[in-house]
Amino acid sequence: MQPSFASAPPARVLVIDDEPQIRKFLEISLRAQGFAVELADTAQAGLDALAVRGADLVVLDMGLPDRDGLIVLRDIRAWSQVPVLVLTVRSNESDKVGALDAGANDYVTKPFGVQELMARIRVLLRWHAAAGEASPVFDDGRLHVDLARREVRLAGEPLALSRKEYALLAFLVQHAGRVVTQPQLLRELWGPTHQEDTHYLRILVGKLRQKLGDDAAAPRWIATEPGVGLRFLSSGQGL
């Protein structure tokens, strides 16, 4: 008898958006990529669907009619760590930072391209899967970061980093693929009283990039989201 192998079920994506055209567009695009899709047109319907049936990722519109997106994010984060990608027409940088600080994992600004959206969804699903794994090592063949041993190697050679430089790199690696906001980084590295001291972070990032040989204009590892924060580009993100 030939052995039978059960294929893994498709990742389930919950779309919470009040615009029928956007919901239809996302449903077609996501199903074409092999995802299972559930649609909700209000915040409450989305929260109910997530609570009852769950999801592997949530696509959340920030401009819902019955509840502000920030409130929905905080409601979700009160009991779930499901990855959340927010859709927003708000181009203000403070709004993006607010969404990320409230618990969003990433954001896409409307209007958006389907390829960008799918790439970000794939990154978040990979990150969420990797977060449950035990290995605390990042290695893309050139940069090696061992979080357990606190070791960093570049092209096989030990890389000497200051305590703060290592802390910054480790925090970014732990959140690979996600946008980490400036306030989050400042709180993590210098404490809650330094959330406005962005020049500290700017200087530290410059020093770390120099040691890594990472070009800010064409980054291999540390990308800047202008006015928002930083994103660690792990291998094969497809962005």
N, C-alpha and C positions, 0 to 999 in steps of 0.2 A: 504494500500500500504506500502510495506517495504521501509524504508528510504535507500537511496543510499549514499555511501561514496566514494568520489574521493580519490584515493591513491596519495600520494605525488610523483611527478616525480623523477626519479633517478638523483643523482648528476652527473653533466656533467664534465668530465675530458678531458682537452686538452693536448695531448702529442706532444711535439716539439722535434724531434730527427731525425737525418739524417741516422741512421743505420736501414735498413729494418728489420733485425732480432729482434732488440730491440723493434721497433714499433709493430711488430706482436706479440711478447711475451707480451708486456704491454697491447695491445688490448685484447688478449685472457684472461689474468689474471684479468684485470679490469672488463670486461664484466661478467666474472664468479662470481665476487663479487657484481654484480647488478648495476654497473656504466654505464652511457652512455659515449661513447668515440668518440673523434674526433682526427684525426692524421694530423700532419704537418711535412714535411721533411726539411723545411728551416725556418730560423728566420722570414723572411718576410711573409711566408705563415702562420706561427703561429700567428704573430701579426695581420694579416688581419682577421684570423678566430676569434681571441679573440675580435677584434673590432666589427665585424659584428654579430657574433652569441653568444659571451660571453662564460663563463665557470664558474664552481664553484671552480675549482682548475686547476692549470697548472703544468704539469711535464715537466721540461725544461732541455735539455742536454746543458752543458756549452761549448761543442766543436763543434758548428755548422759551416758549411763551409762558409756561407755568412755573418755572424756577430758574434762577440764574445758574449758569454753568459752574461757577465757583462753589455754590452751595451743593450742587449735585456731586462735584468732586469730593467735597468734604464728607458728604453722606456715604459715598462709596468707600472712602479711605477709613471710615469709622469701623469697617468690618471686613474689607477686602483689599488685597494687594494686586488685583488683576491689572495688567497694563492698560493704561488709558491714553489714547491719542486724541487730542482735542482739535476740532475744526473751528477756526475763528475768522471773522472779517475784521477783527480789531487789530489794526497794524501797530497800535501803540505798544512800545516795548514794555512798559510797566504792566500792561494787561497780560502779555505773554509770561513775564516773570511771575505775576500773581497766579496764573494758572499752574505753572510748574511748581511753585511753592505750595499750592493747595493740594498737590498730589498727582498732577498730570505727568506722564512720562515723556511726552513729546507733543509737538503741535505742528499743524499745517495751516497756512493762511489761505483763505478763499480769495480768488479762485485758485485751484490747485491742479497740478497735472496728475493723472492717474499713476504714472510710473513712479513719481516721487512718493505718492501716498503708499503704494504697494511696497516700495523699498523700505519705508519707515515702519510699516506694519511687520515686515519680515524681520527687521532688526529688533523690534520690541519683543517679538515672539521668541527669537533666539536668545535675547538677553534674559527673558523670564525663565526659559528652560535652563539656561546656564546658571542662573542664580540658585537653582536647587541642587546643583552638582557640588561635590565636595572639593574639587581641585581648585586651589587658590593661585593658579599660575596662568599668566598670559604669555603667550609665545607665538609670534607670527613669523619666525624664522630670522628676524633681525633684532627685534626688541624682546627681551625676556624679563618678566617681572614676576618674582615669586613672593607673594604676600606673606606666606607663612614664615619664610626665612628672611624676609625683608632684604632680598637681593635683587639687583637690577643689572642686567648685562646688555650691552649694545654690540652687535656683531661678534658675540662670543667673549667680549672683554668686560670685566667689571666696570660699572659706571659709578663714579663717586658723586653722590648727591647729598646736599645738606638735609637736615631733618625736615625742614619745611618743604623742600623740593620733593623729597620722597613722599611726604604726606599728601601733597597735591597730586602727584602721579598715582599713588595708590588709590586715592579717593576717586579719581577719574576712571581708573581701570575697573574698580568695583562697580561703577555705573556706566560701563562701556555701552555706547550706542544711544545713551540718553543725554539730553541737555541738562547740565547742572548749572543752576543760576549763580550769579555773583554773590548774592546774599547767602546762599547755601554754602558756598566755598569759604566765604569770609567767616561765617559762624563756625564751620568745621575747623578751620586752620588757626583763627585768632580769637574766637569766642564771640558771644552775642553783642559785645560793646563795640565791635569793629565792623559792623555791617555797612557802614558808609565809606570805609577806607579802601576804595577800589584801587587806589594807586599801589597799595601793598600787593594786591593780587596781580596787577599789571606787571610790576617789576618781577615778581616771582615767576609768572608764566614766561616772561622773556628769558630769564635765566635758565629755566627748565628746557625751553625750546632750544636754546643755544647748546646746551649739553647733549641734547638728543639729536642735534643737527636737523631739527624740524622747521621747515619754512612756513611762516605764518600765512603767506600768500598762496601756498599750495601744500597744505598740511598733510602729513602721512598719519599722524596720531592725534594731535591736539588742534581741533578746529574751533574758531571763535564764532559764536552766534552774536553778531553786533548788538550791544546794548542789553543782552540777555544773559549770556554765560558761555560755557565751554562744553564741547562734546568730544569724547574720546572715540576715535575712529578705529574700531577693531577690524581685523582682517575680514575681507569678504562681505562688508556691509552692503555693497551695491549702491552706495549713494554717490 
